[in-house]
């Protein structure tokens, strides 16, 4: 289910945007935020993703987590020849869910 998002966080992770996307289409313990909301001035947007190290590791392994939790808003063909992509068609990065004490 796509969610209308207007994200504002005090810790400077993202800036407000108005984009349809599904924040729960993310790895366990993470949530998705549109790359359009990231701070482009900080350079490579992937470096702002908390899932990046796991994604890089899994792209070289057989567990294929990088294919299960996609960040690109476009379709790709996986190793099995299947076309896969995010249902919301939004490029995202993944942030850790906040810890609630």
N, C-alpha and C positions, 0 to 999 in steps of 0.2 A: 504494500500500500504506500503510495507516494504521500509525502507530508509537505505541507507548505512550511517553509522554513524561513525564519528571520533570526539568525544566530547572533547572540551577543554574549561574550564571556569576558570577565574582568581580567583573566590572566593572559590576554593578548594572543590567544591561539588563532582566532578567526575574526573577521570583521563582518558586519551585517550584510546579508544577501537576501534576495527574494527569488528562490529557485525551488522547483518541485524536485524532491529527492526522498529516498528512503534511508533515514539514519540507522535503522536496524539491520540493513544489508551490510553486515560487517563481521569480522572475526569475533569469536566469543571474548568478552571483556573490552571490546572497542565499540565505537560508534563512528559512522561516516559523516564527514562534513564536505561540502562542495569545495573543489580546488579553487573555484572563483572567489571563495571567501578567505583563502590563505593570503598571507602577506607576500606578494610577488617581489617586493623589494629585497627579500632575504635570499633571492636566488632560486636554486632548484627546489621546486615545490615538494618533491619526494622526500627531501631531507626534513620536512616538517611533519612527516607521517610517522606515528609511533609504531606502526606495523612494518616499517621498511626493512629492518634487519631480518625479521622472520620471512618476509616476502622474498628477499634476496637469497636466503638460505634455501627456502623451499623451491625456488626456481631451478636449483641445481640438484634437487633430490627427487625421489619418486612419490612423495606424499602429495605433491601438486596443490598445496595450499594457495599458491599464488593464482591458480586457476579457479579455485573455489571462492575466493574472496577478491573479486576484481575491483580495481580502482578506476579503470578507464571507462569513459562514457561511450565507447565504441565497441563493436563486435570484433572478436578475434577467432581464429581457428586453433583449437587446442591440439595436443599431441595425438589425439585419437581421430582427428579430422572433423570434430564437431564444432559448430559455430556457437560461441558462448559470449555473454555480455551482461552488463548490469541491466535489470529490467527498467530502472528509472532513467537510463541513458545519460547519467550525469557523472562527470569525472569527479572523484572524491579522494580524500586522504582519510586515514583512520587515526582516531585519537583514543587514548585510554578512557574508559568509563571512570567517572569520579568515584572515589572510595567514600562510602557513606558509613560513618561510624555510629 
